Amino acid sequence: MMNMELTAIAVPAATLAAGAVSAVLYGRKRKWIDAALIVVASSSLAVALADIRLPQAGENIAKVTTGASGAIGEASLLAIARAQTIALSGDGLREAEWRDLPARRVQWTPAATDQLWLDFPRSISLGRIFTLTVRRAPAPAGWRLQLLAENKQVLADSNLSGAEASSLSVQWLPPVAEAMVLQARLLDAAGKVIAQGPIPLQVKDPTPLQIQGRFDAPSFDARALNQLLADGNAVLDWSVTLGKAVARSETARAPLTAPNAMFVDAAYVEHMNPSARGALLAQTRQGVPLVVLGANAADAAMWQREFGLRLHPQSPTTEKEDTRQFTVAGTVLAMPPAALNPDDNAAAPWAVAARDSRKQPWLWQRDLQLGRVVWIGVSDWHRYAINSPQALALWWQGAMDRIALAGVQKSNWRMPDPMPQPGLRGEVCVEGGTAASAQPADGGPALPLLARVDKADSRCGAWWPRSAGWMRFDAAGMEAPALEYVYDVKDWPAWQRALRRDATAAYAARAAGDGGRAGADGVAAAGRPLPVAPFALAFALCMLGLWYRESGQRQ
């Protein structure tokens, strides 16, 4: 804003400065008439060059009405551009439509009506829990949320809400990796359908983790962890010492080019010689997290000396109270603490990284240059590998999100529009990579991908969907095509209404912050411009008079 204002006044200011210098030079020669002509000419030119606008005789208000589907006429769009204020009736426009209009003050009182918002991921990796959250306003009492499969089978049910709940959530674990269109159904207390619509979801094959494992003693916990990682298609380089000269090794099926983590038990680190321990820490400093299973730790002095980690023994009198409890997908997992654990408030450089459902710490970590060391202070999770395998897998999934490095992915697709519809402009964005354009699979023209100021490290292109259904995009340099679901204009009318109202409120706030003077594209607000012709004529006459006087003096 400040830069724009300086640019607008720079040329008129320079004109006045040049006129003042010329007037001073004429005054030193006592040519007072010539000096006066220069002052008038420079002032007239500065006023003509400045974008001076006079206030309107009366405020120009454009009355705009949007239909139930958000439709607006061309005449209303032109009226908005010429007006100072918009008197809006209806729910307004979508964010893409408001973005194309200059900022104007908005007079708008939304009518009281039912609205809902849907929040869910458009794509997840296989093995992840899918969560759908529906929020309603006003908050009713006794409503339910159901997630249905494509064959209308109920996959998840929130059950009847007793009090006035503003939001409900359901969770579901997809069994296969594919693109699917589920259904969400909202029911009232009597079981009557309030709303129902599509829920598009793309389940992708996960990027395999690359994990190293070194254990000095066999344990059921290490075996259960190995099985969970193998079931998740991880690339494992695993070795367990079974006896004095016996070890069980599992060679990785592919080279570990970028390990996500290295798992060890405490005994493995304690029994290493100093040089081997130094090599292990050097690998950690390069960026590979070192994850220590602390259940069989015994040498507290070594951990204090080598890792700066102060361990204290578990009190036998409070072992039951200190048992960590985790509630995962409705299942309670109880895990006893390790025999040696850090304090609840560990001293720097160590810090608590995670706590259980009762706010008791169970995961500690410290940074080590580019990497970090992680201490897992619970044990006996193998007990749930048989009777609660899904809950255990989800618990370890959450733990891996905290402790392991994310998979290396050079580029990603981003679809910022929450509800694309036919005929409404949407966006396709690429984060990272070198793609310069995206090609729609329906045979439409290629979409140039351009940098956006409001989206760091991303390039976006505009597209106009033609019909409802899945739309695929391809781009050079991307690992896989992108899928985007286009909703029908009849889908989720209450959600469409809520999106338009949110976008309209954001537009009104932008206009209020702009002072009603300029839109996001820099278009000046309507106002009566100061007539330029009289000042241009005065400048021409003054310069002509000055030329006449200079010519007469030379003769």
C-alpha positions, 0 to 999 in steps of 0.5 A: 500500500505504501509503495503504491502511494509513493509511486502515485505521488512521485511524478507530480512531486517531481514536476513541482520540484522542477517548477520550483527550481526554474522559478528560483532561477528566473527570480534571481534574474528578476524576471518575476512574470516568467517565474510566475508563469513557471509556477502556474505551469508546473502546478497545473501539470502536477494536478493533471498528472495526479489521480485526484478524485472528488467525492460523489454527490451521493453514495453510489450503492449497487443492489445485488441479488444472488439466487439460491444457486449463487447465480448473478447477472452480468448487469450486477457484475458491471454495477459492482465495478461502478459502485462504492457500496454493494447492498447484497441480498442472498448468500453471495458468491463463491471465493473464486468469483469474489476474487475477480471483483474489486473491493467494495463496501458490503451491506449484507445481513444473511438470513437465518437458515440451516448450514453445514460444513464438511471436513475430510481429506480428499486423499489418504494413504492405505492404512490410515484412518479416514475421518469425516466431520460435519458441522451444522449451524444452528446446532440441533439436538438428536441428529446422526451422521452415517458414512455409506459405501458405494453400495449404500452399506453403512460403514460408520455411524456416529450414533444419536447425539443427545445434547445439541451437538454442533459437529459429529465425526465418523471414522473408517479404515479403507481396506484397498487403495482405489478412488471411491465415492462414498456417501454421507447421510445426516438423520434427525432424531426420528431417523428422517434423512436431513441431507445426503451427498457424495464424499469423494476419497482417493486411497493411495498406496503408501510410500514404503518406509526404510527402517533399520533395526538392531537389537541385542536381545530378542523380545516379543515387542521387537517381533511385534514391531517387525511384523507391523512394519512388514505388514506396512510394506516397509523396507527392513534391514533388521538384525536381532542377537539371539545368543552369544554367536547367533543372530537373526538377520533380515536383509532389505529387499531394496537398498536403503537410500534414505533411511527414515529411522533406526530402531535399537533396544537400550541393551544394544547401545549399552553393549557397544564399544565406544568407537561403534557408539560414536559411529552410531551417533555420527549417523544420527547427526547426519539426519537419521532418527535414532529410536531407542526402546528403553524397556531393557535399559540397565546402565543409567550412567552410560546414558547420562554420560554419552547422551545427556539423558538422566534416567531414574528407576520405576518405583515398584509402589506406583507401577500400577498408577504409572501405567500408560493408557492410550485410547485408540479407535475406542480401544484402551491400550495399557502399557507399563513404563520401562524400568528406567525412564527420564523425569516427567519434566526432562531437563534440556536438551531432552524434552517430552515429545508425547503423552498418553490419555492421562497426560503422562509422558511416554516419549522423550527426544533430543535434537542432535545436529540434523537428527534426533534421539528418541526414547520410547518409555513403554513396553508390552505392546505385543499383548495387543497384536492378537486381540487388538491388532488394528488399535495397535497398528494405529498407535504405532502409526501415530508414533511413527508420525512423530519419530520417523522422517517423512518419505522423500517426495519431490513434488505434490499436487494441491487442489485448494477448492473444497467443492469444484462444480461445473462452470465455476473456476477452480485451481490446480496447483503443483508444489515443488517439481518443474511442471510448467503445465497440467493437461486435463484428461478430458481433452481440454487445453493445457493449463499453464502453471504460474507462480502465486504470491499467496502460495509459496513454492507452488504454481497454479493454473485455472480450470473450468470443469465441464461435468460432474465426476472424477477429473484427471490431470497429468503433468511432466515430472510428476510421479503420478496423475492427480484426481479431482472430484467435481460435484454436481450443482445439486450436491450438498446445497446447505454446504454450498450455501455455507461456502458462499457465505464464508466467501462473502464474509471474507470479501466484506472483511477484505473490502473493509480492510482496504477502506473501500478504495481498491480491490485486490487487483488494484482497481481504484474504487468509483469516484468522480475524477477531477477534470484534467482538461482545464489544468492541461489548458492552463499549462499549455497557455503558460508555456506558450506565454513563456515561449513568447516572452523568451522569443521577444527578449532574444529579438 
